[in-house]
């Protein structure tokens, strides 16, 4: 019978692709669902102020 364990000092072969996070089997699967989004309508004055702010930041002022 062949011993499939790595020899002392050797690292076992990775089962997942490089760059992918490894899962922990003791933890339940996590869902990528965040809190519900909220929206608040802006008044025309707030919209104008926000537009001005974005314009200033875009110009580097």
ROKOLMI-423465 format. One record per residue (C-alpha): residue number from 1; x, y, z; residue in three letters. Coordinates in steps of 0.25 Angstrom, whole numbers, plus 2048, in hexadecimal, padded with zeros to 3 digits. Layout:
BEGIN
     n    px    py    pz   res
   NUM     X     Y     Z   ALA
...
END
This chain:
BEGIN
     n    px    py    pz   res
     1   800   800   800   UNK
     2   805   80E   7FC   UNK
     3   806   818   807   UNK
     4   7FF   825   802   UNK
     5   803   82E   80E   UNK
     6   80E   838   80B   UNK
     7   81C   835   811   UNK
     8   821   83C   81D   UNK
     9   824   84B   81A   UNK
    10   81C   84B   80C   UNK
    11   810   853   80A   UNK
    12   803   84C   806   UNK
    13   7FE   84F   7F8   UNK
    14   7F4   85A   7F7   UNK
    15   7E6   856   7F4   UNK
    16   7E1   864   7F0   UNK
    17   7E5   86D   7E6   UNK
    18   7F0   878   7EA   UNK
    19   7EA   885   7EE   UNK
    20   7DD   87F   7F3   UNK
    21   7D9   880   801   UNK
    22   7D9   873   809   UNK
    23   7CD   86F   810   UNK
    24   7CC   86A   81E   UNK
    25   7C4   85D   81F   UNK
    26   7BF   860   82D   UNK
    27   7B8   86D   829   UNK
    28   7AB   86E   822   UNK
    29   7AB   874   814   UNK
    30   7AA   883   813   UNK
    31   7A0   88A   80A   UNK
    32   7A4   897   803   UNK
    33   798   89E   807   UNK
    34   799   8AB   80E   UNK
    35   78F   8B4   815   UNK
    36   783   8B9   80D   UNK
    37   787   8C6   805   UNK
    38   780   8D3   809   UNK
    39   77E   8DF   801   UNK
    40   77A   8ED   805   UNK
    41   775   8F7   7FA   UNK
    42   77D   904   7F9   UNK
    43   777   911   7F8   UNK
    44   77B   91A   7EC   UNK
    45   784   922   7F5   UNK
    46   78B   916   7FA   UNK
    47   78D   910   7EC   UNK
    48   793   91D   7E8   UNK
    49   79D   91D   7F3   UNK
    50   7A1   90F   7F0   UNK
    51   7A3   912   7E2   UNK
    52   7AC   91E   7E6   UNK
    53   7B3   915   7EF   UNK
    54   7B6   90B   7E5   UNK
    55   7BA   916   7DB   UNK
    56   7C4   91C   7E5   UNK
    57   7CA   90E   7E8   UNK
    58   7CB   90B   7D9   UNK
    59   7D3   918   7D7   UNK
    60   7DC   915   7E2   UNK
    61   7D8   922   7EB   UNK
END
